[in-house]
Amino acid sequence: MRETTVGTTRLRLVQGDITRIASDAIVNAANEELWPGGGVSGAIHRAGGMIIEDECRRIGHTPTGQAAITTGGRLPARYVIHAVGPIWKGGSAGEPELLASAYRSSLRLADEHGLKSIAFPSISTGIYGYPIEPAAKVAIETVIDYLRNETGLADVAFVLFSDGDLATYETVLDVVVQVFPA
Ligand code: AR6
């Protein structure tokens, strides 16, 4: 499935380029130094402009599993939430917990800022090498878990860059919703 409802929040899966999404916040798959780098982060910094990099430099080091918020600069989104996912080291170095924590920290920041909508990329599954299927399971379970508690978020989206990643997220969402009905 591509859409479900958790409490009062709509949860959607879409294919596309997250830099074009006009939600209150888009999430960046960042590194601990909040340097632009490549992947989705490079694309967000290029599209959003230097103001994002300047704010990132002021914030400085952000540990793996945590997130920080900046303006969206020239992006259609108002804010960028920079979430630091883990580098995949085989799976027994705490990667699932750290990835879950990166999603939770982002959602918490969005609620603290009174935001209504947030869009996530598939954190850690590019340059950081986290295999897509287990990462999708952590991402979807963590977001659904969070949305079961009180939140002001009305719309949460996963914006997957490739058709293959979208298909994987769809399969995982089907399974998670079957096992833990929303
Ligand atoms: N929109 C949506 N998703 C995208 C986009 C886009 N425009 N571009 C890439 N993706 P990655 P990571 C997908 O490598 O693994 C950077 O250098 C991509 O296909 O961006 O967490 C940072 O600075 C993949 O599915 O992030 C860090 O140093 C997903 O986004 C490091 O890479 C995440 O891939 C973070 O690595």
Boltz pocket constraint, residues with backbone or C-beta under 6 A from the ligand:
constraints:
  - pocket:
      binder: B
      contacts: [[A, 16], [A, 17], [A, 18], [A, 19], [A, 29], [A, 30], [A, 31], [A, 35], [A, 36], [A, 37], [A, 38], [A, 39], [A, 40], [A, 41], [A, 42], [A, 43], [A, 85], [A, 86], [A, 121], [A, 122], [A, 123], [A, 124], [A, 125], [A, 126], [A, 127], [A, 128], [A, 129], [A, 130], [A, 159], [A, 160], [A, 161], [A, 162], [A, 165]]
      max_distance: 6.0
